[in-house]
Amino acid sequence: MSGSKSVSTKEQRIAEVAKNAPDMAMDVSHHLDLEWFVEAFRRTRRDSAVGVGGNSDSEHGASLDERIGDLIGRAKSGRYRAHQ
Protein backbone atom coordinates (compact mmCIF):
# COMPACT_ATOMS: atom_id res chain seq x y z
CA MET A 1 0.00 0.00 0.00
CA SER A 2 1.51 3.33 -0.97
CA GLY A 3 1.45 6.23 1.42
CA SER A 4 3.62 8.56 3.35
CA LYS A 5 7.14 7.26 3.85
CA SER A 6 7.42 9.32 7.03
CA VAL A 7 4.27 7.74 8.50
CA SER A 8 5.46 4.27 7.53
CA THR A 9 8.78 4.92 9.28
CA LYS A 10 6.96 6.05 12.43
CA GLU A 11 4.78 2.93 12.33
CA GLN A 12 7.84 0.71 11.95
CA ARG A 13 9.57 2.34 14.93
CA ILE A 14 6.47 1.94 17.13
CA ALA A 15 6.08 -1.70 16.07
CA GLU A 16 9.75 -2.42 16.83
CA VAL A 17 9.55 -0.89 20.32
CA ALA A 18 6.30 -2.75 21.02
CA LYS A 19 7.84 -6.02 19.86
CA ASN A 20 10.98 -5.60 21.96
CA ALA A 21 9.17 -4.40 25.10
CA PRO A 22 5.62 -5.79 24.99
CA ASP A 23 4.86 -4.92 28.63
CA MET A 24 6.05 -1.33 28.35
CA ALA A 25 3.46 1.45 28.28
CA MET A 26 4.10 3.67 25.28
CA ASP A 27 3.22 7.30 24.75
CA VAL A 28 2.86 7.84 21.01
CA SER A 29 1.24 11.29 21.26
CA HIS A 30 4.34 12.92 19.77
CA HIS A 31 3.51 11.07 16.54
CA LEU A 32 0.09 12.70 16.29
CA ASP A 33 0.45 15.20 13.50
CA LEU A 34 -1.42 16.30 10.40
CA GLU A 35 0.51 13.94 8.14
CA TRP A 36 -0.28 10.92 10.36
CA PHE A 37 -4.03 11.60 10.42
CA VAL A 38 -4.28 12.48 6.71
CA GLU A 39 -2.62 9.15 5.93
CA ALA A 40 -5.04 7.35 8.26
CA PHE A 41 -7.96 9.08 6.51
CA ARG A 42 -6.53 8.11 3.12
CA ARG A 43 -6.40 4.46 4.22
CA THR A 44 -10.02 4.47 5.41
CA ARG A 45 -12.47 2.53 3.25
CA ARG A 46 -14.68 4.94 1.35
CA ASP A 47 -17.60 2.50 1.13
CA SER A 48 -17.90 2.01 4.89
CA ALA A 49 -20.78 3.19 7.06
CA VAL A 50 -20.96 6.68 8.55
CA GLY A 51 -18.88 7.22 11.65
CA VAL A 52 -20.06 7.32 15.24
CA GLY A 53 -20.57 11.06 14.92
CA GLY A 54 -22.93 10.46 11.99
CA ASN A 55 -20.62 12.09 9.43
CA SER A 56 -20.00 10.62 6.01
CA ASP A 57 -16.64 10.34 4.28
CA SER A 58 -17.34 13.38 2.10
CA GLU A 59 -18.28 15.48 5.14
CA HIS A 60 -15.01 14.59 6.87
CA GLY A 61 -12.96 15.28 3.75
CA ALA A 62 -14.46 18.72 3.18
CA SER A 63 -12.67 20.33 6.14
CA LEU A 64 -10.13 17.61 6.87
CA ASP A 65 -7.12 19.77 7.85
CA GLU A 66 -9.22 21.91 10.20
CA ARG A 67 -10.92 18.89 11.80
CA ILE A 68 -7.62 17.07 12.23
CA GLY A 69 -6.00 20.13 13.76
CA ASP A 70 -8.80 20.29 16.31
CA LEU A 71 -8.54 16.55 17.01
CA ILE A 72 -4.76 16.74 17.51
CA GLY A 73 -5.13 19.69 19.87
CA ARG A 74 -7.76 17.90 21.96
CA ALA A 75 -5.78 14.63 22.01
CA LYS A 76 -2.52 16.25 23.08
CA SER A 77 -4.18 18.39 25.75
CA GLY A 78 -6.14 15.47 27.20
CA ARG A 79 -9.52 16.95 26.21
CA TYR A 80 -10.31 14.31 23.57
CA ARG A 81 -13.08 11.87 24.46
CA ALA A 82 -14.09 9.15 22.02
CA HIS A 83 -17.75 8.86 21.07
CA GLN A 84 -19.55 6.10 22.92
N, C-alpha and C positions, 0 to 999 in steps of 0.2 A: 504494500500500500504506500503510495507516495504521500509526502507531507513535509512538514518542516523538519529539516535536519537538526535544528537546535532542540526542538521538542523531543525528537527521537533520542538524542543524546541525553537529555534530562531523564527520560523514561528509562534508558539503559542504566544510568547511574543509580537511580532509585531502586531498580530491580536488583542490581548487584549488591547494594547495601542490604536490602531486605533478605536476599539469599544468604549473605554472609553472617547476618545478625538477626535471625528471624524473631527473636524475643525482644528486640530493641524497639522502643517507641520512636517513631520518626516524625519530625516536623517538616513537612514539605511545602509550607506556606510561602517560602521564598521562591518557589517555582511558579506560583500563581501570577501569571502576567497575561497581557492581552494575546500574545502569540500562542500561549498554551491553550487558552479558552477558544480562540478562533479555530485552532486545529481540532479541538474536541468537537466543536460545532460542525466543522467540515466532515468529520468522521460519522456524525449522527445520520442514521437512516432517514431519508426524506419521506418515506411512505409510512412512517410510524404514526401512532396515535398522538393526539395533542398532549402536551405536558400536564403536570399536576396543577399548574397555574391556569390551565385552559387555553394556553396560547399555541397557535400553530407554528410550523416551521417558518412560514413566510412572515409572520408577525415578529418572531424572534430575529430574523435576518434583517428586517427593515431598520432597526436601530441597534445592531449588534454591538458595535464598539462602545456605545453609551451604556447599554445594558451590562456588558461585561465589566466596564470600568466601575459601575455601581456594585456589581457582585464582588469584584476583587476587593474593593474598599470595605464592604461589609464583612467579607471573610477574614481579611487581615486584621480588622479591628475587633473581631469577635461578635459583631452584631448580626451575622448571617444566621438564619434559622431556616432549615429545610421545610418545605411544605409537608404537611402530614395528612 
